[in-house]
Amino acid sequence: MTVRLVRGAEIGAIAAAAGFDALYIDLQHSGISVETAGQISISALAMGVAPFVRVPGVDPHVITRALDAGAIGVIVPDLHSADDARAVVRAARYRPEGERSLPGIMPQLRYRSMPASEATEQLNAAITIVAMIESAAGLAAVDEIAAVPGVDILLVGANDLCTEAGVPGQFDHPLVEEAYAKVLAACRAHGKALGVGGLASRPDLMKKYVAMGGLYVSLGADLSMLVAAATQKRKEAAL
């Protein structure tokens, strides 16, 4: 579940009640602050729902703050190169995998005090880095991006891919299937997971790409879910 609307900690419990494995707080396309993202992340952790944050880009300061606040992973939009991917890994992971600074006791570890070596080992094992492939440049470099150690998931952003290609919303276009095939091949070659994104309006295509090998699926935003449910309820009332 993508979180763009709800600012309260209850969204973690709602995601758990609805059966979601994870949610991501969207700092790219909403006015949510890092502070609010942290509060939602801590709530989600307590509910057994993995909290990710979609950051606006590869800025290491935003990535580090989102993770320090409580997120267990970051989703980074529009990666264009292996250099972009390496910059994300440096910002998100602790040495020897990255260059992130350890702030002390962490919400992901329930604020338990432990040796720094043990804390960084546990956090490096738990942190998830999701690289969004949603441009021609990203597709051209997808094999190199997938080869970067520390990147876990390659998430295809079908919506932006179509928009950039001049076919917005045409998710049946051959370029979408070609993109998925290319990203999946890179994932298989380098031991990464395929993510399915941008297809919330097309559950048929989501199922298709899960059957193809997708392991992480973005099912849509809280805002769109509210609008859809409210619209359906209004139709049911027939007033």
N, C-alpha and C positions, 0 to 999 in steps of 0.2 A: 504494500500500500504506500502510495506517495502522499506525504503530508504537506499540504499547501495552505489549508484553511484553518485547521484547529491549532490553537496556541496552548491548550491545556494538557496536563499530564495524562488526562483520561484517554487520550488517543492510543496510548500503549495498551491499556486494558481493552479498548474497543477492538484493536487489531488482534489481540489474543482471543477475545470472545468470538471473533469472526473466523478464526482459524488461520490467520496469517503467520508465516514463519519470521517475516522481517517487515520493517517499514523503513522508508527513507524520507528524511526531512529535506525539503527542497529549498536550498538557499540560492539556487540559480534563478528560479521563476516565482519567487514570492518575497514578501517583505519580512519573513521570519528572521529573527536575530540569532546569533550564535548562542547567546544566553538561553533563549527559549529552546533552541535545538538541544542544548545540553539537558535542560529539565525534562524534555520529552524522552531523550535518550535514556536517562537514568530511570524514568518510569518504565520504559519498554524493557530495559534489562531486568527489572524486578518482576515483570510479567512473563519473562521467558521469550520475548520477541527481540530479535536482533535489530538494533538501531543503526542505520547508516545515515549519512548526510551527503546529499549531493551539493558539492561546493561549486562556486561559480566558474572555477578554472583551476589552473595549476599553481596558483599563489600558495607558497608553502606556509605562510602565516595563517591563512584561513584553514588550510588542511589541518595544521597542528592544533589550532584552537578548537576546531570541531571535535577532534579526537580527545583532546585534553578535557573537554566538557562532558564527555560520556559516550560518544559514538564508538561503535565497534568496527566501523568501516567507512570508507569514503567512496562516493561515485563521482568520477571526474569527467565532465563533458568534453566532447570534441577534441580528443587527443589526435594530434597530427603526426607524431613521430615517436621513435624510441627515446629520443632525448626528453620529450614531454613525460613519457612513462617513467623514466629514470628519476626525473625531478620529483614526481609524485612519491615514488618509493623512498627517496631520501627524506622527504618531509614527513612521511607517515610511519616509517619503521625506525626502530632503535638500532644502534650498532650491534652487530657488525653488518646488518642488512641495510641500514639507512643512517641518517644523521640527526634524528629527532632527539630533542632534549627531554630528559625525564624530570617532570615537575614535582615528584614526590608521590604520596599515596594517591591512588586513582579510583574513580568511580567504577570502572570496569572490574576492578578487583575488590569491590565492596569496601573500599577504603581500609583494607587490611595492610598492616605494616609488614614488609618483607624485604629481604636483601634486594638491592637494585638489580643484581644479576638475575635473580629469580623472577622479579617483576618484569623486566624487559624481555626475558625469554617467553614468559606466558603471554605477554601482550603481543609480541611479534607473531606468536603462533595463532592468536585469535583475530588479529586485525585483518580485515578484508579490503582489498583494493580492487575497485571496479573501474575499468577503462571503457569509456563510451566511444564506440566507433560510429560516427554519424556524418561523415563527410568523405568526399572523393580522396582527399589527402590521407585521411585516416585509413581508408580501405587500401590505398596504395602501399601504406607502411604497416599493414596489420600483422604481417609475419614478424617483422622486426619488433613491433610493440609486444606481441605475444611472447617473444623470446626473452623479454626483460624479467629477470628474477624478482619476485615480490609482487608482481601483478597476478591476481587470482581469477578474475572474470573479465571477459570481453563482452560488453553489452551493446548490441546493435540498436542504434537509435533510428528506427525506420522513418519516423516523422520528419526529422531534420534531413535525412538522406533524400527523401522524396522532394522536400522543399528546395534543397540546394540544386537538385537535378531539374527543377522546373515542372515537377509533376506532383504538387502538394496533395496529400491525402489519397494518392493512387497506390494503395498498399498491395494491390494485385500486380503492379508493374513488374516486369522481369528483373529490373535492377534490384528490387528488394530480395527476391529469391537468390539472385546472384551474390548479393552482399552476404546473406546468411551462409551460403555455401562456402564463400571465401573465408569468412570469419571462423566458421566451424573447422575448416581445414587447418587454419592457424592454431586454433585451440587444441586440436588433436595432436598436432605436431609438437606442441610445447607443453602439454599437460595442463591446459587452462580450461575453465568452464565457460560455456556459451550462455550469454544472457539475452533475453528476448524483451525488447522495449519498443515503445511507440505504437503499440497495436491494441491498446485498451478497447478501442471501438470495434475490433475484429477478433472476437474469441476464436473464430474458426482458424484464422491464421496463427494465433497464439498456439493453438493445439497442434497445428501443422509443424511449427518450428520447435515445439517441445518434443514431438515425435522424431524430429530430425536429430535432436540431441541437446536442446536447450535445457539448462538446469536451474537457471534463475529467471524468474518472470516478473516483470513490472505490470501489475494488473490495473493500474489507474490511480487517480488522485481522490482524496477525500472530498474535494470540492465537486468533481464530476460525479462521484457516487451519490452525493447529497442531491444534486440537481436531477439525476436520473431517478432516484427513489421518490423525490418530491413530485416529479412529473408523472410517474406511474401512479402514485397515490391520488393525484388530482384526476387522472383519467378514470380510475376505479370509482371515484365518487360520482362522476358523471353529472356534475352540477353546472 
